[in-house]
Amino acid sequence: MTLLTLENTAIVVDSTADMPDEWLARDGMYMVPLTVHFGDETYRDAIDLTRDEFFAKLAASPVLATTSQPTAAEFEDCYRRATEKYEHVFSLHLSQKLSGTFLAAEAAAAGFEGVEAYDTKSVALGLTLVVERLRARLEKGISIEDARAYIEYFRENATIMIHAGTLEYLRRGGRIGRAQSMIGGVLGILPLIYLTDGELAPFAKVRGSRKAIETMMKFFAERTSADAHIYVAIMHAAAPETVEPLRRALLATRPQTEIVVTGQVGAAVGAHIGHGTSAFGMIVE
């Protein structure tokens, strides 16, 4: 039985993974960008705009930023390059309940032997997390059956908790789903939203960052145990001051938690969540 390793297996993500640039530059990593539009201006996410440049533009722009998914042809080009060097390719993408990106990847993958496309039922820090946990297994060597089984396990068990800085962008972009009902009219009240089965759902209404962290930790504690192996990613949207308090709270709740990565979301995700948001994604293994 041939084991899949980092030497013979590539991973493709879309740009909503929002990985650190140095991670994307590693051998075997490929990224297909979504496109961000400010009126007639068009930018490739993670290529034409840095994260900071995007949020500065978002704050100053008189028009709403919108996004569009990659084409199947863009995925075909990526898979062609990947399969020239690697025997197997896992193509991991944001939830199809949030974007049609996966469907374009799936259509393209049908034309390539050894390429498998997956809807991870996640986005952003969730995508980063599944890639890093899969790469940890590839580093040691893993059968294709076990790799597929882990991706499926992640799809069904990972989650994301989001403290929204504003709901305006989610509402205007049509991504808010059931959380719309939680938009409060009282100053300072914003919802906590979580990702379940690939879509956004309300968890609680909170006022202020202290209460938000307390409630997020209740969510975290209820879904973990004191002896669990917990892996977490933390991201923010133009709100770096939120990262350290969230990191400290997670480790205080479950000291064994491994923080895999902290970072900032990019343009494709930022266009829909706006400024001030903080979030963590988690998987228990």
Secondary structure, 3 states (H helix, E strand, C coil): CCCECCCCEEEEEEHHHCCCHHHHCCCCEEEECCEEEECCEEEECCCCCCHHHHHHHHHHCCCCEEEECCCHHHHHHHHHHHHCCCCEEEEEECCCCCCCHHHHHHHHHCCCCCEEEEECCCCCHHHHHHHHHHHHHHHHCECHHHHHHHHHHHHHHCEEEEECCCCHHHHHHCCCHHHHHHCCCCCCEEEEEEEECCEEEEEEEEECHHHHHHHHHHHHHHCCCCCCCEEEEEEECCCHHHHHHHHHHHHHHCCCCEEEEEEECCHHHHHHHCCCCEEEEEEEC
